[in-house]
Amino acid sequence: MSCSSRVKNGVHLFMLPLGPQLLQWESEALLLNLPDEDCIRTLRYKHWLDRQKALLETAHIRWMIREFTDLQHAKITRNCIGRPYIANNNRWQGDFNLSHSGDWIVAALTHQGRVGVDVEKIDRFNEDIMPYALSEADIYMINHCSKVNRAKLFFELWTMKEAIDYFRMQRQRYWIRLY
């Protein structure tokens, strides 16, 4: 992948495998490059897998911003629903978002407007959650497709909605679907 800090349009998409448990020195090296508040938040996780996800997500976001924007020391904070954003920024009009599921962390960055991304491990799904996650039209489509394609369609619809839900209120346009 080439460094595309010169590219100012479109969406950059990054997929990062969670991988095996990091060695202690690897975790410590990543933590050294993070602000104190990110280190504290990451180290609050008790289980190594949750801690590693938080660490890799945070390090990945900071890498994306350094490599693909002109912001070298961005203050990243989270809104009331936990979505990260760059605080006190008037120079950059872009956005970033991330998601994780199973063994993958996925992140997206755009230089203008807003972006949403969601990834879900396609697995068996509990049909009882459909009314909470999907519209009646979506449920109708799922109920009238072949049994083989039901889970795939459910996860496709769910990830699209997760990626754009935040933006629905703000009339934003970008969403990314991964298969």
N, C-alpha and C positions, 0 to 999 in steps of 0.2 A: 504494500500500500504506500502510495507516495504521500508526502506531507502536502496537504492541500490548503494551507492557510490562505493561499491566494484565491481559492475558490470561494465565492461569496453567495452562491445560489444553490438551491437543492438541499437535500438531506443526506447527512453522513450517517451510516448505520454500522454499528460495531457489535460483533458477537464474541463473547469471551467465555470459554469453558471454565467451569468452577475448578475442575482438576482435583488431584489428590490433596490431602491436607498439606498445607505449607509447612516447611521446616521452620523452626523457631527463628533462625536468623533471617529467613525470607520475610516473615511477618514483621519482625522488628525493623527491617530495612524499609518496608512500605510505611510503617507507622511513623518512622523518623521524618518522612516527607509530608506528613499531614499536620494541619493545625491542631492545637490541643483539644478543641471541642470535638473534632472528628475522632481523635484517638480515644477520648473518654467515652463517646457514644459507642464506638466499636468494641472497646474492652468491656463494656457492660454485659455483652452477650456471654452466657456461661458455656454454651455448647460450641465446640470448635467450628462446626459447619455454619452456624449462624454468624459467628464472629468472622469467619473467612468471607462469607458472602458480603457482609457489611464492609469489610476492609477492601475487598476487590472492587465493589461498587464505588466506594468513595475514591479510591485511588484511580479508578478508570474514569470517573467523571472529571477529576482534576487534570488527568492526562489529556482528555478530549479538549477541555477548555484551553489548556496551555498550547496544545499543538494546532488547534483549528480556529483560534480566535486571537485577538490582540491583547487579551486579558491575561496577565501573568500571575496576578495575586487577587483572584476573585474570592469574595466572601460568599460562600454557599450556605444558604439556610433552607428551612423547610416551611411550607405553608401549613394551615390547620389540618389538612388531610395527609401530610407527610411528603408532599411533592417537593423535590429540591428545586431551587432557583437561585439566581445570582442576586444578592441584595445590594442596594445602593449603587446601581449601575445605570448610567445614562449613555454610555459609549456604545454598547453592543445591543442590537435590537433582536438578537436571536433567542433561541430556547434550546433546552435539552431535556431528555426524559430517559428513564431506564426502567427495566423490569427484570425479574428473575423467576425461573421455574425449573425444577429438576436440576440438571447440571449446567444450566446456561444463564449467563447474564447478558442482556441485550440493552444497548444504549443507542439513542439517536440524538443528533445535533443538527439544528438548522440555523442559518445566519439571519433569517428574517421570518417573523411570524412565530407561531407556536408549533410544537411537534409532540405527538404522543406515541408511545410504543408499548406493546404488551406481548409477552410470550407466555405460553402455557404448555406444559407437558401434556401431550394427548394421551389420555388414560381413560379408564372407565369413568363414567360420570353418573352422578346421582340425579335422576330426573326430577327429584323433589326440589332441586335448587333452580330449575328453569324459570318458574314464575318470578323469582327474585332477581334474576340476571337478564331475562329476555322479555321482549314484547310478545303479545298474543300472536302477531304475525310470524315472528321467529319460531315460536313454539309450534305453530301450525306447520311451518316448513319442515321442522325436525320430525314431527309426528308423521308426516307424509313422505318421507324419504326412506330409502331402503335401510334395513337394520344395520347393514355394513357401514353406511355413511353417516349414521346418526351422531356418533361421538365426534367425528371429524367436523361435521357441520356445526354442532354445538360449540366446540372450541373455536372454530373460525369466527362465528358470530360473537362469542363472548370476548375474544381478544380484540376484535374490532371495537366493540362497545367500551371495553376497558381503556383502550388507547384514546378514544375520542370523548369519553364521558366528561372529563374535565373541561373540554373545549366547547361542548355543546352550548353552554351558557354564554360563551364568548364568541361564538360564530367562527371558530377556527376551522381550517380545512385539512391539515395534514394528518394522516394516520398511516401506519405501516403494518402490513400483514406478512407474517413469516410462516412458511410451511416446513 
